[in-house]
Amino acid sequence: MDLILPAAGLGTRLRPHTWTKPKPLVTLAGKTILEHVLDRVMPANPEKIVFIVGYLGDRLQAWAADNLSVQTEFVLQPEMLGQTDAIIRCRDVATNDALILFPDAIFDADFSHLAESEADVVVFTKIVEDPSQLGVVVLENGRVVRLVEKPQEPISNQAVIGIYYFKSMPALYAAIEKQMALQIKTKGEYFIADAIQIMIDEGAVVHAQPLEFWEDCGNVEALLNTNRLLLERIPGGNEIRGDSVIVHPSIVDPDAVLERSVVGPHVSIAAGSAITGSVVRDAIVDKGAMIKDANLVHSVVGARAIVDGHGQAISVGDASTVRL
């Protein structure tokens, strides 16, 4: 099985943090989003990882070179024309079965038995209250018979969450070619839901696999919420470090410096950071950031950023300086 990771998007909802890094390399709960995703996929032993890149794709390529031992391929999507415009660019490098996963969310899933599935396609889903910003599946007798992207009418609350398994990638590429020939788009873009619908109409068996845990990381609010949920899974209690207190649940890298500070609960602090004379709660602090004499709540501080003063809630990108 190959693993295809579409990661060419601009990540506009996570700015300013995605001005300097692609969204999969944004951090939470002690790791990048991409590391959290791969922790959940690598037990299935993918033979190859295919990254679809665009904006800041060189950063992903450098990260992969430093962190991955599995075979990797990089495919360029030069223009943002939609999901299947990205996926069809993999046809020369992903030719058998594949797991396609959009790496902007954290989930719990077991992919080890996908190759044994009787379905041609497995669509991973989650029950949600408002699916209007997601795709949904409609089921009959246990099979998916219809996919609708961003429905305005509540036809189903079983939302598609951006994880798909295809037993035959050539079959998907053929459906995408038909989709493009017929110009089947939603809001000007080609979506994978429409390509899968073409496969269904031609007789493909599509099953839905519901997940209990799936959390978005697409904007700052969602990122902080998912950070909290992941930190709450970590066992342990409060900790005294020198003249500072770490309130559980939190992750503070051993290489971070704390002086006269209280950090936590729900704080993730990366290596090389320095927190002095501050109170930091419900926050993500990236590598090399410096926070001095500040009171930060519900905040994201980018790598090498400097926050000096008394604040409440901020979202500051890499290499920035904020004096309050």
CORVEN-V188175 format. One record per residue. N is the residue number from 1. D_FIRST is the distance of its C-alpha to the first C-alpha in Angstrom with 2 decimals. Layout:
# CORVEN-V188175
n=N d_first=D_FIRST
n=N d_first=D_FIRST
This chain:
# CORVEN-V188175
n=1 d_first=0.00
n=2 d_first=3.79
n=3 d_first=6.67
n=4 d_first=9.77
n=5 d_first=13.07
n=6 d_first=16.14
n=7 d_first=19.00
n=8 d_first=21.73
n=9 d_first=24.17
n=10 d_first=27.60
n=11 d_first=27.51
n=12 d_first=31.09
n=13 d_first=31.39
n=14 d_first=30.88
n=15 d_first=33.52
n=16 d_first=35.29
n=17 d_first=32.40
n=18 d_first=30.10
n=19 d_first=32.82
n=20 d_first=31.85
n=21 d_first=28.16
n=22 d_first=25.11
n=23 d_first=24.54
n=24 d_first=21.45
n=25 d_first=23.83
n=26 d_first=26.52
n=27 d_first=27.23
n=28 d_first=27.98
n=29 d_first=28.50
n=30 d_first=28.39
n=31 d_first=25.09
n=32 d_first=23.62
n=33 d_first=21.76
n=34 d_first=18.65
n=35 d_first=19.14
n=36 d_first=19.54
n=37 d_first=16.29
n=38 d_first=14.30
n=39 d_first=16.30
n=40 d_first=14.80
n=41 d_first=11.07
n=42 d_first=11.02
n=43 d_first=11.93
n=44 d_first=8.46
n=45 d_first=7.79
n=46 d_first=5.17
n=47 d_first=5.82
n=48 d_first=7.44
n=49 d_first=9.34
n=50 d_first=11.20
n=51 d_first=14.53
n=52 d_first=16.74
n=53 d_first=20.16
n=54 d_first=23.79
n=55 d_first=26.55
n=56 d_first=26.65
n=57 d_first=23.34
n=58 d_first=24.91
n=59 d_first=25.04
n=60 d_first=21.29
n=61 d_first=20.93
n=62 d_first=23.58
n=63 d_first=22.07
n=64 d_first=18.67
n=65 d_first=20.72
n=66 d_first=22.66
n=67 d_first=20.11
n=68 d_first=16.64
n=69 d_first=16.01
n=70 d_first=12.32
n=71 d_first=12.10
n=72 d_first=12.98
n=73 d_first=14.01
n=74 d_first=16.69
n=75 d_first=17.61
n=76 d_first=21.04
n=77 d_first=22.17
n=78 d_first=25.92
n=79 d_first=27.24
n=80 d_first=26.33
n=81 d_first=26.18
n=82 d_first=23.66
n=83 d_first=20.07
n=84 d_first=19.17
n=85 d_first=21.23
n=86 d_first=18.83
n=87 d_first=15.58
n=88 d_first=16.96
n=89 d_first=17.55
n=90 d_first=13.90
n=91 d_first=14.25
n=92 d_first=14.97
n=93 d_first=12.08
n=94 d_first=9.05
n=95 d_first=9.70
n=96 d_first=7.22
n=97 d_first=5.31
n=98 d_first=5.07
n=99 d_first=7.02
n=100 d_first=10.34
n=101 d_first=12.75
n=102 d_first=16.31
n=103 d_first=17.31
n=104 d_first=20.90
n=105 d_first=21.02
n=106 d_first=20.67
n=107 d_first=19.41
n=108 d_first=18.86
n=109 d_first=15.85
n=110 d_first=13.93
n=111 d_first=10.22
n=112 d_first=10.08
n=113 d_first=10.95
n=114 d_first=9.05
n=115 d_first=7.79
n=116 d_first=11.55
n=117 d_first=12.86
n=118 d_first=15.42
n=119 d_first=15.04
n=120 d_first=13.79
n=121 d_first=13.39
n=122 d_first=13.63
n=123 d_first=15.84
n=124 d_first=16.62
n=125 d_first=20.38
n=126 d_first=23.42
n=127 d_first=27.04
n=128 d_first=29.17
n=129 d_first=32.87
n=130 d_first=32.70
n=131 d_first=29.69
n=132 d_first=31.66
n=133 d_first=29.63
n=134 d_first=26.23
n=135 d_first=24.76
n=136 d_first=25.38
n=137 d_first=24.32
n=138 d_first=26.95
n=139 d_first=26.38
n=140 d_first=28.23
n=141 d_first=27.98
n=142 d_first=24.74
n=143 d_first=22.98
n=144 d_first=22.59
n=145 d_first=25.18
n=146 d_first=25.70
n=147 d_first=24.29
n=148 d_first=26.93
n=149 d_first=26.56
n=150 d_first=29.21
n=151 d_first=31.53
n=152 d_first=35.22
n=153 d_first=36.07
n=154 d_first=34.64
n=155 d_first=32.92
n=156 d_first=30.32
n=157 d_first=29.66
n=158 d_first=26.00
n=159 d_first=24.51
n=160 d_first=21.12
n=161 d_first=19.98
n=162 d_first=17.39
n=163 d_first=14.10
n=164 d_first=12.27
n=165 d_first=9.34
n=166 d_first=9.45
n=167 d_first=8.85
n=168 d_first=10.26
n=169 d_first=10.45
n=170 d_first=13.64
n=171 d_first=15.19
n=172 d_first=14.85
n=173 d_first=16.30
n=174 d_first=19.08
n=175 d_first=19.93
n=176 d_first=20.14
n=177 d_first=22.44
n=178 d_first=24.62
n=179 d_first=24.68
n=180 d_first=25.92
n=181 d_first=28.35
n=182 d_first=29.82
n=183 d_first=29.83
n=184 d_first=28.41
n=185 d_first=28.54
n=186 d_first=29.37
n=187 d_first=31.86
n=188 d_first=31.19
n=189 d_first=27.39
n=190 d_first=24.47
n=191 d_first=22.52
n=192 d_first=19.20
n=193 d_first=21.24
n=194 d_first=23.24
n=195 d_first=20.40
n=196 d_first=19.03
n=197 d_first=22.69
n=198 d_first=22.97
n=199 d_first=20.11
n=200 d_first=21.96
n=201 d_first=25.21
n=202 d_first=23.89
n=203 d_first=22.91
n=204 d_first=19.28
n=205 d_first=18.87
n=206 d_first=17.92
n=207 d_first=18.10
n=208 d_first=18.95
n=209 d_first=17.89
n=210 d_first=20.74
n=211 d_first=20.60
n=212 d_first=23.82
n=213 d_first=23.33
n=214 d_first=22.32
n=215 d_first=24.61
n=216 d_first=24.95
n=217 d_first=25.81
n=218 d_first=26.90
n=219 d_first=30.59
n=220 d_first=32.89
n=221 d_first=33.94
n=222 d_first=30.42
n=223 d_first=29.46
n=224 d_first=32.48
n=225 d_first=31.88
n=226 d_first=28.33
n=227 d_first=29.77
n=228 d_first=32.35
n=229 d_first=29.99
n=230 d_first=27.79
n=231 d_first=30.97
n=232 d_first=32.40
n=233 d_first=29.70
n=234 d_first=31.00
n=235 d_first=33.77
n=236 d_first=37.00
n=237 d_first=40.34
n=238 d_first=42.48
n=239 d_first=43.06
n=240 d_first=45.99
n=241 d_first=45.24
n=242 d_first=48.55
n=243 d_first=50.51
n=244 d_first=47.52
n=245 d_first=45.81
n=246 d_first=42.11
n=247 d_first=41.89
n=248 d_first=38.92
n=249 d_first=36.20
n=250 d_first=35.55
n=251 d_first=33.65
n=252 d_first=35.85
n=253 d_first=34.52
n=254 d_first=36.88
n=255 d_first=37.54
n=256 d_first=38.85
n=257 d_first=42.65
n=258 d_first=44.46
n=259 d_first=48.22
n=260 d_first=50.42
n=261 d_first=47.61
n=262 d_first=46.04
n=263 d_first=42.33
n=264 d_first=40.53
n=265 d_first=39.66
n=266 d_first=36.20
n=267 d_first=36.23
n=268 d_first=33.52
n=269 d_first=35.13
n=270 d_first=33.28
n=271 d_first=34.45
n=272 d_first=37.57
n=273 d_first=38.89
n=274 d_first=42.55
n=275 d_first=44.05
n=276 d_first=47.87
n=277 d_first=50.39
n=278 d_first=47.95
n=279 d_first=46.57
n=280 d_first=42.91
n=281 d_first=41.32
n=282 d_first=38.19
n=283 d_first=36.89
n=284 d_first=34.20
n=285 d_first=35.65
n=286 d_first=33.49
n=287 d_first=33.99
n=288 d_first=37.54
n=289 d_first=39.09
n=290 d_first=42.76
n=291 d_first=44.42
n=292 d_first=48.17
n=293 d_first=50.72
n=294 d_first=48.47
n=295 d_first=47.76
n=296 d_first=44.25
n=297 d_first=42.71
n=298 d_first=39.56
n=299 d_first=38.72
n=300 d_first=35.99
n=301 d_first=37.21
n=302 d_first=35.22
n=303 d_first=34.91
n=304 d_first=38.31
n=305 d_first=40.10
n=306 d_first=43.64
n=307 d_first=45.12
n=308 d_first=48.83
n=309 d_first=50.99
n=310 d_first=50.94
n=311 d_first=48.30
n=312 d_first=46.65
n=313 d_first=43.29
n=314 d_first=41.75
n=315 d_first=38.53
n=316 d_first=38.96
n=317 d_first=36.52
n=318 d_first=36.02
n=319 d_first=39.17
n=320 d_first=41.51
n=321 d_first=44.88
n=322 d_first=46.34
n=323 d_first=49.90
n=324 d_first=51.13
